[in-house]
């Protein structure tokens, strides 16, 4: 707490004590009010009012891979049943296509893509029904661990 806030708290306590003494409150009540005023002043003095607490964003150049794109859409990732939403599945497929291209694999070549990401991830990418979040995580891990072709 800054010196100015501490002085303001002390002044508030003095005013409360003086007003209550002039009105004729009992000493116990005056002491209780003084302690309460001091506590409130201390609590309010330690609040960082108006301070920006957002975390700084990473520049695009500092981001690695496409996993950050999945993090961006995580708020809309699941539906009411706890499964990946249709929007989330479309975004996963877009991320997978970009990651496959980065690894030198044509996303339209189903055989090569399936061999590169593995059976479980391929099943998630081609699912007709919404996959579970665990399946999505396994698919993202497979895409993240994808090695470029030589």
C-alpha positions as CSV (number, residue, x, y, z in Angstrom):
1,X,0.0,0.0,0.0
2,X,1.3,3.4,-0.9
3,X,2.0,6.1,1.7
4,X,-0.9,8.2,0.3
5,X,-3.3,5.3,0.7
6,X,-2.1,4.6,4.2
7,X,-2.6,8.3,5.1
8,X,-6.1,8.2,3.6
9,X,-7.0,5.1,5.6
10,X,-5.7,6.7,8.9
11,X,-7.7,9.8,8.2
12,X,-10.8,7.8,7.6
13,X,-10.3,5.9,10.9
14,X,-9.8,9.3,12.7
15,X,-13.0,10.7,11.2
16,X,-15.0,7.6,12.1
17,X,-13.7,7.7,15.7
18,X,-14.3,11.4,16.1
19,X,-17.9,11.3,14.7
20,X,-18.8,8.3,16.8
21,X,-17.3,9.9,19.9
22,X,-19.3,13.1,19.3
23,X,-22.5,11.2,18.9
24,X,-21.8,9.3,22.1
25,X,-21.2,5.7,21.1
26,X,-19.7,3.4,23.7
27,X,-15.9,2.8,23.5
28,X,-16.3,-0.8,22.4
29,X,-18.4,0.3,19.4
30,X,-16.0,3.0,18.5
31,X,-13.1,0.5,18.6
32,X,-15.0,-2.0,16.5
33,X,-15.8,0.7,13.9
34,X,-12.1,1.9,13.9
35,X,-10.9,-1.7,13.3
36,X,-13.5,-2.2,10.6
37,X,-12.6,1.0,8.8
38,X,-8.9,0.2,9.0
39,X,-9.5,-3.3,7.5
40,X,-11.6,-1.9,4.7
41,X,-9.0,0.8,4.0
42,X,-6.3,-1.8,3.9
43,X,-8.2,-4.1,1.6
44,X,-9.2,-1.3,-0.8
45,X,-5.6,0.0,-0.7
46,X,-4.2,-3.3,-2.0
47,X,-6.6,-3.6,-4.9
48,X,-5.1,-2.7,-8.2
49,X,-8.0,-0.7,-9.6
50,X,-7.7,0.0,-13.3
51,X,-4.7,-2.2,-13.8
52,X,-4.6,-4.2,-17.0
53,X,-4.1,-7.8,-16.1
54,X,-4.3,-9.3,-19.6
55,X,-1.4,-11.5,-20.7
56,X,0.6,-10.2,-23.6
57,X,-0.1,-12.0,-26.8
58,X,2.6,-13.8,-28.7
59,X,3.6,-12.5,-32.1
60,X,2.8,-14.9,-35.0
61,X,6.5,-15.4,-35.6
62,X,6.9,-16.8,-32.1
63,X,4.2,-19.4,-32.4
64,X,5.2,-22.8,-33.4
65,X,3.1,-25.2,-35.3
66,X,-0.7,-25.1,-35.5
67,X,-1.6,-26.1,-32.0
68,X,-2.2,-22.4,-31.1
69,X,-5.0,-22.3,-33.6
70,X,-6.8,-25.1,-31.8
71,X,-6.3,-23.2,-28.5
72,X,-7.9,-20.2,-30.0
73,X,-11.1,-22.1,-30.8
74,X,-11.2,-24.0,-27.5
75,X,-14.1,-21.9,-26.2
76,X,-16.3,-23.3,-29.0
77,X,-14.6,-26.7,-29.1
78,X,-17.2,-28.9,-27.4
79,X,-21.0,-29.1,-27.6
80,X,-23.5,-29.8,-24.9
81,X,-22.7,-33.5,-24.9
82,X,-19.0,-32.9,-24.2
83,X,-18.0,-34.0,-27.7
84,X,-16.1,-31.9,-30.2
85,X,-18.5,-29.6,-32.0
86,X,-18.9,-29.5,-35.8
87,X,-17.1,-26.1,-35.8
88,X,-14.2,-27.6,-33.8
89,X,-14.0,-30.6,-36.2
90,X,-13.9,-28.3,-39.2
91,X,-11.1,-26.3,-37.6
92,X,-9.2,-29.5,-36.7
93,X,-9.4,-30.6,-40.3
94,X,-8.1,-27.3,-41.5
95,X,-5.2,-27.4,-39.0
96,X,-4.4,-31.0,-40.1
97,X,-4.3,-30.0,-43.7
98,X,-1.9,-27.2,-43.0
99,X,0.3,-29.4,-40.9
100,X,0.3,-32.2,-43.5
101,X,1.4,-29.6,-46.1
102,X,4.1,-28.4,-43.8
103,X,5.4,-31.9,-43.5
104,X,5.4,-32.3,-47.3
105,X,2.3,-34.5,-47.5
106,X,-0.6,-33.8,-49.9
107,X,-3.7,-33.7,-47.7
108,X,-5.8,-35.0,-50.5
109,X,-3.7,-38.2,-50.6
110,X,-5.6,-40.3,-48.1
111,X,-3.1,-43.1,-48.1
112,X,-0.1,-41.0,-47.4
113,X,-2.0,-38.8,-44.8
114,X,-3.3,-41.9,-43.0
115,X,0.2,-43.4,-42.9
116,X,1.7,-40.2,-41.6
117,X,-0.7,-39.4,-38.8
118,X,-1.6,-43.0,-37.7
119,X,-4.9,-44.9,-37.6
120,X,-6.3,-43.2,-34.5
121,X,-5.7,-39.6,-35.7
122,X,-7.0,-40.6,-39.2
123,X,-10.2,-42.0,-37.7
124,X,-10.7,-38.7,-35.8
125,X,-10.1,-36.6,-38.9
126,X,-12.5,-38.6,-41.0
127,X,-15.2,-39.2,-38.4
128,X,-18.8,-38.7,-39.4
129,X,-19.9,-38.4,-35.8
130,X,-18.4,-35.9,-33.3
131,X,-15.3,-37.4,-31.7
132,X,-14.4,-37.1,-28.0
133,X,-12.1,-34.5,-26.7
134,X,-9.6,-37.3,-25.8
135,X,-9.6,-38.4,-29.5
136,X,-9.1,-34.7,-30.5
137,X,-6.1,-34.4,-28.2
138,X,-4.6,-37.6,-29.5
139,X,-5.0,-36.3,-33.1
140,X,-3.4,-33.0,-32.2
141,X,-0.5,-34.8,-30.6
142,X,-0.1,-36.9,-33.7
143,X,-0.1,-33.8,-35.9
144,X,2.3,-32.1,-33.6
145,X,4.7,-35.0,-33.8
146,X,4.5,-35.3,-37.5
147,X,8.0,-35.4,-39.1
148,X,8.7,-33.7,-42.4
149,X,9.4,-36.0,-45.4
150,X,12.9,-36.1,-46.7
